[in-house]
Structure formats: structure tokens, C-alpha cells
Amino acid sequence: MALAAGWAIDVDDPGGHDAPAVVGAEPALVPLNVLLLQHLDEVFAELTWRIPPGVLGMGLPTRSLVPRQLRLLVMDRSTSYPYRDAVWAGVVRCCRAPDARRWRLVAIGLAVPGLRKWCKQHPPLPVDLPEVHADLVAGLLTRLATIEPIGTDLGGRLIFSAIGYARRQAQRRLSSLVSADTGQAGRSLRPRFGNLDVGLARVVEAVNGAHASNGVGSRLDPADMFLIGRTRLERCTLAEAAAELGVGVEAAYKRRQRAEALIAEHYGIGRSVRDTARE
């Protein structure tokens, strides 16, 4: 269960002595009967090295803090959203510095509350939890390596990218199960937790089925589902989704607009004329 190629995490000993770097999420490095997010959260809570004032940016933080204190600051309701974004931007930049391994653990620690909340709201089967936890961490580390540390809701976008990655991995595992199960007629396989990608796939199937029955033919394809899922559900920017798809932003915008119009028409949903935001 490797996390991200070339990306390792430093797990500091609570006494202040650096333990060997954790490369990926090798099962032997995680205690038995402890889920990965839980384990990393416990390690994060015990980190004793201090974040110097200003290391994340001008006045960020204003005083020396251990990582868990930084998380408390970011999660405090009185902390402004611009301040949170600035902290996250600083953490992302530090994750690419020469001493980045410990900062990747800080990034995971900051994201853990949101990731665990999502797991609680969309509970997988217990047997799938280890894989889901590993996929969430892998998705987060993968996005940390590419995301631009600018814009609003940076932490939220990182968390939603991790969730999207975990969903896609779950769907791939499901598809593998379906392929292996084709000889067992009558057995129903379904996703083991709320997977919005599957919901979109069903929408595409319904729209295409309706058009095919009318002699029009298929009107939507997986690329349409990808654009809608990445930008509407995972809160990825349209520019990022277009780059992943290998098309221009204008083409991606028009493609998403057309696909959403077809879906709205099929379900009889009135769409707002104000669909000009290229998120």
C-alpha cells in the first residue's frame, strides 16, 4: 500500500528522536488492529518539534508551536478563512522543501479531522477500512505534490481530492470484483460505501439509455462524468480537471456545460442561466 512514489513521511519519536522515515504505508509499520489515519493522528499528536514563527509565511505562526497546536489554531472557529488558507499554503510549500518529510506528516495531521469525518459519514464495511484509509492518505500526498498553493479553501480542496482518489480506488476494486464474478449469475455487487462516482455513472447510463431508445444514440461519456465529478463534487478547479483530461479550459467548460444541460433536460430540472463560473 504505497502512498505516493518518492514521497515519504517522517515519524518523530515522542521523545524528540527521529525514527526512520515511513516510505508509503507498509503494513509492518502500522500497529496491528490500528487504522492508518488513527495511527498517523496519534503520531501527529505526539510530535514535539516546534514550528518557528514565520516559517509558513509572514506572521505564520506568530509564536513557536508544536504541530498539534497549529491544528488547534487552524480549526478554531475564531480563525479567519484567509488565515487558514495562508497556513495551508505555507504547509504545502514546506512539503516541497529539503526537510519535507516531517511537513507531510503535518499536512496529514491537519487533514485527518476532515478525512475521518468523511469516513464516519460514508462508512465503508469494516473489512474495507484499511484500504480506504490508505487510499485517503495516498490521495492527499499525491495532490500535495501538484496543487498550487494559491486560492481559497486550499485545505478543503486537498481533502476533497483525497476523498475523490479513495472513491475512484473503491470503484476500481468494485469493477474488479464484478469482472471476476461474471460467472455467478444472480449475485448483486454494489459499492461498499457511498461512492458519488457510481451515482454519476448511473446518471450517464440513464441519459444515454433514454437517448438510445429515442434513436438519438449515446450523448454522454466517461469524460463528461469525470469533469462533473472532479469540479462539482470534489471541488477541483476546472483548469486542473481540464489538464488531467488533456483538453483546454474552454473546451472543458463547454463540454461540462453541455453535459449538465443534457442531464437537466433528462430529469426535468430547470438550470440557472447563471452558469458562467469556471470553477
N, C-alpha and C positions, 0 to 999 in steps of 0.2 A: 504494500500500500504506500507507494512513494508519493510524496506531496507534490513537489514541483522540481523538475530537473534543474540541478545546480543550486537549489535553494535549501539551506539548512537552518536549523533553529538552535540557539544556544540555550541550554537548560542550566541555569545557575544553581549551585548548591545553596540552600538557605543560609549556610554559614558564610557565604561570600566567596567560596572557591568554585571556579568554573569547572563544571563537569564536561565530558566530551560532547561535541556538537551532535544533535539529533538530526541525522540526514533522513528526511522523509518520516514516515510513521511506522517504523518497523515494529511488529507486534512484540518482540522481545524487550523493547524499550518502554513499553507501556505496561503498568502493573496488571496482573490478571484481574478480571471482573471489574475493570475501571474503563469507562468510555474515554475516547481520546479528548473530547472537549472538556470533560470533567478533569482529566489528568492535567491537561495544559493549563486549565484555570487554577488548579491547586498549585502548580509550579509557579505560575504568574503571581499568585497572591503571596508567595514566599520570597520573591526576588528582593534582594537587599541593596543592589547597586542603585545609585541615585542619578536622577536626570538633572544635569546642571541648569541653572537659569539661562534662558535664551537659546538653548541648543536647538529648539524646534522652530525658532523664529524670534523676532523682536518681542521680548517680554513673555516668551512662552517656554516654560512657565516663569513666573516672577520670582520663584524661590525653588530651592533644591527639593525634589520629590522622588520618592520611590515609585515604581510603576503603578502599584495599586492605588496610590494617592492621585496619580494622574487620571486614572479611570474614574475615581470618585468625582474629580473635578469636572471631567467631560460629561458625566452622567447627571451632575447636579442640575436641578431644574432652573436654578438661577443663572446658569452659564449660558451665554448667548450662542445662537447658532453660528454666527461668524467666528466666534472664538473656537467653537468645536471644530469647524471646518479648518481653521488655521492650525489647530493641534494635529488633526489628521493629516493635513498637507505636510507638516513637519515630520511626522512619523513615516509617511510614505517616502519622503526624501532620505530620511535616515536609513530606511530599509535597503537603500541602494548605495550606502556608504561602505567604506572598507570594513567597519565593525558592525555590519548589518545584521548578523545572526541574532543577537540579543534583541534588536529592534523588531525583527519579525515576530518574536515572541510577544513583544509589547503590542504589536498590531493585532495579533490573535487575541491577547487578553482584553483589548479594547472592544473587539468584535464579539467575544464569547457571549455576553448577555443577549445580544440580538440573535445570534445563531441558536442558542439554547431556547430562547423564547419561540423561535420558529419551529424547532423540533417539538416543543410542547404543544403548539397549536396544530401541527401536522404530524402527529405521532406515527413513526414507522412501526412495523412489527418488531418486537424485541430482538429477533434474530437478525434483523437488518440494521439495527442501530450502529454497530461498529463500522460498517461500510459507509453509512450516511454521515457519521461523524468525520471519518477520514476524508470523504468527498467534500464536506464543507470546508475543512482546513485546506485541502488541496486547491479548491476553487478560490479561496481567499488569497493564498500565497501566489497562485498563478496570476490573479488580477492585480495584486500588489506590484508585480513585475512590469506591468504595462500601463496602468492607469496614470493619466496626467494629474498631478497634484494641484488641480485648479477647480474652480466651480463650487457650487453649493452641494450640501448633503453628501460630502465625499465619503464619510463613514457608511452612510446608508447605501450608497451605490456599491461600495465594496462588499457589504453584507449581502445585498441582493444578487450580486454577481456570484458569490459563493453559493447561495441558495439555488440560483439557476444552474450552476455546474452540478450540484448534487441532484437536482431534478433530472437533468439530462443523463447523468450516470445511472440513475434509477430506471429511467426509461430504456436505456441500453440493456440493462440487466433483464428487464421485463421482456424486451424483444428477443433476447437470447433464450429465455425460458419458453416463450411462445414458439420459437423456431424448433427447440428441442422437444416440444410437446405436441407437435403436429400429428403424431400417430395415436394420440389418446383422445378420441372423439368425445365430445360432451363435457370435457373439463374446462372450466372457466378460469382464466387467469386475469388478474387485474392488478393495477399498481398497488403497492403496499403502503403508500401514504399519498396524501393529496398532491397530485402532480398536475400542475396547470398546463404543462406541455401536452399531456394526454387530452386535457379538455380542449385545447386549441386544435389538436389533431381531429377530434370528433367534430368540431365546427367545420373544419375544412372538408371532412368526409360528407357531412350533411349538405353543405353548399354544393359541392361537386356532384353529389348524388342527385340533388334536385335539378341541376342544370343538365345532367346527362339524361334524366328522364324526359326532359323537355326537348331533347335533341340538340342542345347547345354545346355539350361537352364540358370537360373539366375547366374550371375557371381559376382555381387556386392551387398552389403547390407548396412544398415544404419551405421554400424560401420566403413565401408570404407569412407562413406560421412563424418562421424564425424572426422576421422583422418585428412582427407584432409582439411576440413573446419577449424579445430582448428589450424593446423600447417601452412597451406598455406595462409589462408585468415585472420585469427585472430592473426597470428604471435606468437602463443603459442609454446613452445618448444615441441619436440617430447616426451621427458621424461614426461612432465606434461600431455600431451594428453594420453600417454600410461597409466599413473597412473589413470587418470579419467576413462579410458576404462577398467582398471583392467587387463592389459596384460603387458608383459615385453617390454622394449625398442626395443630389437632386433626383437621381433615378430611384434611390431607396425611398425617398419621401413620396414620390408619385406612386411607386409600387404599393407602399403601405396604405396610402390614401385610397387607391383603387380597391385593394383587398378589403379594407374596412367598409367601403361603400357596398361591396357585394354581400358581405356578411350582414350588414344592417338591412339591406334590401330583403335578404332571405328571411330574416327573423322579424321583419316589420318594425325595425327600430328607427325612430327619427334621429338623424345625426345633425349635430350642430354645424352651422355654416362656418363657425369659427374653428377651423381645423388647419390653421396656418403655422402653429408652433412646431418647429422642427426639433423636437426634444432628442 
